[in-house]
Amino acid sequence: MAGSATITASDVLELSEPLPLDGGQQLEGVRIAYEAYGQLNAARTNAIFVAHATTGDQHLASPHPITGKPGWWDRMVGPGKPIDTDRFYVLCANVIGGCMGSTGPSSLALDGKPYAMRFPVITVRDMVRAHVALLEALDIRTLHAIVGGSMGGMQALSLAANWPHIPERVLAIASTATMAAQNIAFQEVGRQAIMADPEWQGGDYYGTGRAPDSGLAVARMAAHITYLSEDSLTEKFGRRLQDREAKSFGFDADFEVESYLRHQGLAFTTRFDANSYLYITRAMSYFDLEEEQGGKLAEAFARTAAKFCVVSFDTDWLYPTQQSRKLVHVLSAAGAAVSFVELSAPFGHDSFLLDVPALDRVVTGFLSQ
Amino acid sequence: MAGSATITASDVLELSEPLPLDGGQQLEGVRIAYEAYGQLNAARTNAIFVAHATTGDQHLASPHPITGKPGWWDRMVGPGKPIDTDRFYVLCANVIGGCMGSTGPSSLALDGKPYAMRFPVITVRDMVRAHVALLEALDIRTLHAIVGGSMGGMQALSLAANWPHIPERVLAIASTATMAAQNIAFQEVGRQAIMADPEWQGGDYYGTGRAPDSGLAVARMAAHITYLSEDSLTEKFGRRLQDREAKSFGFDADFEVESYLRHQGLAFTTRFDANSYLYITRAMSYFDLEEEQGGKLAEAFARTAAKFCVVSFDTDWLYPTQQSRKLVHVLSAAGAAVSFVELSAPFGHDSFLLDVPALDRVVTGFLSQ
């Protein structure tokens, strides 16, 4: 999806200063596309930052400009909803490296050509550094809360560890402080699928009228399975056939689950840039908060007065409860105020995005503490 | 890996009759490549058939002709080993659809050209039908046992349900009577990765000097993750870097687990044919013994006097214990003599291939019953 950076109607901030990166480089002229909902109060103390997951974006509670679908957390964010825009000023920004308006590999570099693979490899902390610059530009010194699921949770934890005075509350859902080997492995498969596609062209596919859609679709299909629970796949599809009475004895999508996955893969290519997928998954595989803090994660968390809430789902095998529990132990060791709940929900990792009323109650309660 | 069908030194049987297939077609001139270990007794009653898994072959306990590695179950099969070749005549045949000498998509059709995608879609029962033809040709009327893990277990169950008088013992390890939606989904990703590779050329890559190695490698990488447990990946690799002191901030294989997966993907392409991968995984996704038996699986099993042993592994999330347990309930309902054990082993689905002494004891015990 080359050039999508121009399709957003979100607000865009252009940073006046270069953004330093963990890799040692600086990124010039960084643009951050964001959306805001609700009103900032006079004291500027009611802001909540929602950090998005791997393939999310700033369209938290507004229709997606390409798909036309409701915002990805529309059920959670709005007037009277758990993240209540009648009470809070809710911000969501596209991560750098992304493709929905924030600077990423599809953006133009200083030479007027897309960065492509000249874009520097970034980290989750780099994403958060850009968000902090956005908060500064908006003159927001503290956040009532930072909230995020999956990679959004990693950003929430990174903010607390590195900018301890900003968040008053940190809500990390279906997340981890350290990307595990299995997750690194699945993401490597996705990147290899993209880079194996000849249409990837070493990343220089922008403006060629071609793009590694096949590779990106395969990457998405593989990832999508990991977002769901085995039971939810069985419940949703089982072995039902797709629009046919009998198996075709061919290689069409005979089964509903096959058809569904193909659709998911294809649809993804209409809204996401393959190089962004490489960079964002790379950032996630690099995510190891303990290593980043010199092995002293508890110390890092000891610097913040934030309250923490950690949520996992019993059917999430991608970020299983044990990873959340490990995080909770570290937070407790740091003397942080932390609450932890494992919710029962059938949808696997994707539970944080779906209809789980118990999560709504946890979010509502934690934000009111 | 085009043309590998010629590289085997195994015995090859050519069937004199066409092989009828579940899809309604017949396969002419079927060749079955097999290996045999030990001596058949005078009464011809001491044969054990070992059925191989998805990407296995007949090189059960002899070095693989391409990789030079020991047979895939060398640890289990041999003199004095659990499947004791001093006592038993042990047979293993490459499945039809495969690429190690049995007739498959890389074989020549009657017109002298490789079948490629003209090869008919086969089922697990078709594979077993070919094995039964082999047994008939060898004048073996009964098997002391049929033993298999994963797809090998499916073949074992299929033999018992469809040729109830042949096996006296059926040992199904890390297997299922019905492929679940999640497994169908992962296999669809693998097939899509292959078919998305332009070098696949609609399957007609034989003799072109090109092959969909990139797609096949991606398919293998994704599948390989599913064969291992999360804990074994963490134990084996964790977040260790590959031959470097620090992250490269690039897209090389920084992590050992990335390097390992890339190697697994690449190595696989030297020994396996991409079209065979399509056909064999298709057969597996079609595997539903209950549907095949008209919803009357218990009745199917009621026709056999075989003893059954079902084994699962506690860390196998691809064929989890609940699937084995379901099978055991059906067998019990059929009045079959069935024993069931869930073994504790750290390696995930691959446990059946690896050093699990408890499995050795189960195999030894069951074959002596």
Chai-1 contact restraints between the chains, C-beta under 6 A:
chainA,res_idxA,chainB,res_idxB,connection_type,confidence,min_distance_angstrom,max_distance_angstrom,comment,restraint_id
A,G23,B,F249,contact,1.0,0.0,6.0,A-B,restraint_1
A,V121,B,F249,contact,1.0,0.0,6.0,A-B,restraint_2
A,A180,B,T234,contact,1.0,0.0,6.0,A-B,restraint_3
A,A181,B,L233,contact,1.0,0.0,6.0,A-B,restraint_4
A,A181,B,T234,contact,1.0,0.0,6.0,A-B,restraint_5
A,A181,B,F237,contact,1.0,0.0,6.0,A-B,restraint_6
A,A181,B,G238,contact,1.0,0.0,6.0,A-B,restraint_7
A,A181,B,V257,contact,1.0,0.0,6.0,A-B,restraint_8
A,Q182,B,E230,contact,1.0,0.0,6.0,A-B,restraint_9
A,Q182,B,L233,contact,1.0,0.0,6.0,A-B,restraint_10
A,I184,B,F255,contact,1.0,0.0,6.0,A-B,restraint_11
A,I184,B,V257,contact,1.0,0.0,6.0,A-B,restraint_12
A,A185,B,I225,contact,1.0,0.0,6.0,A-B,restraint_13
A,A185,B,V257,contact,1.0,0.0,6.0,A-B,restraint_14
A,A185,B,L261,contact,1.0,0.0,6.0,A-B,restraint_15
A,E188,B,E258,contact,1.0,0.0,6.0,A-B,restraint_16
A,E188,B,L261,contact,1.0,0.0,6.0,A-B,restraint_17
A,V189,B,M221,contact,1.0,0.0,6.0,A-B,restraint_18
A,V189,B,A222,contact,1.0,0.0,6.0,A-B,restraint_19
A,Q192,B,V218,contact,1.0,0.0,6.0,A-B,restraint_20
A,A193,B,V218,contact,1.0,0.0,6.0,A-B,restraint_21
A,A196,B,S214,contact,1.0,0.0,6.0,A-B,restraint_22
A,A196,B,V218,contact,1.0,0.0,6.0,A-B,restraint_23
A,P198,B,P198,contact,1.0,0.0,6.0,A-B,restraint_24
A,S214,B,A196,contact,1.0,0.0,6.0,A-B,restraint_25
A,V218,B,Q192,contact,1.0,0.0,6.0,A-B,restraint_26
A,V218,B,A193,contact,1.0,0.0,6.0,A-B,restraint_27
A,V218,B,A196,contact,1.0,0.0,6.0,A-B,restraint_28
A,M221,B,V189,contact,1.0,0.0,6.0,A-B,restraint_29
A,A222,B,V189,contact,1.0,0.0,6.0,A-B,restraint_30
A,A222,B,A222,contact,1.0,0.0,6.0,A-B,restraint_31
A,I225,B,A185,contact,1.0,0.0,6.0,A-B,restraint_32
A,E230,B,Q182,contact,1.0,0.0,6.0,A-B,restraint_33
A,L233,B,A181,contact,1.0,0.0,6.0,A-B,restraint_34
A,L233,B,Q182,contact,1.0,0.0,6.0,A-B,restraint_35
A,T234,B,A180,contact,1.0,0.0,6.0,A-B,restraint_36
A,T234,B,A181,contact,1.0,0.0,6.0,A-B,restraint_37
A,F237,B,A181,contact,1.0,0.0,6.0,A-B,restraint_38
A,G238,B,A181,contact,1.0,0.0,6.0,A-B,restraint_39
A,K247,B,Y286,contact,1.0,0.0,6.0,A-B,restraint_40
A,F249,B,G23,contact,1.0,0.0,6.0,A-B,restraint_41
A,F249,B,V121,contact,1.0,0.0,6.0,A-B,restraint_42
A,G250,B,V121,contact,1.0,0.0,6.0,A-B,restraint_43
A,F255,B,I184,contact,1.0,0.0,6.0,A-B,restraint_44
A,V257,B,A181,contact,1.0,0.0,6.0,A-B,restraint_45
A,V257,B,I184,contact,1.0,0.0,6.0,A-B,restraint_46
A,V257,B,A185,contact,1.0,0.0,6.0,A-B,restraint_47
A,E258,B,E188,contact,1.0,0.0,6.0,A-B,restraint_48
A,L261,B,A185,contact,1.0,0.0,6.0,A-B,restraint_49
A,L261,B,E188,contact,1.0,0.0,6.0,A-B,restraint_50
A,Y286,B,K247,contact,1.0,0.0,6.0,A-B,restraint_51
A,D288,B,R239,contact,1.0,0.0,6.0,A-B,restraint_52
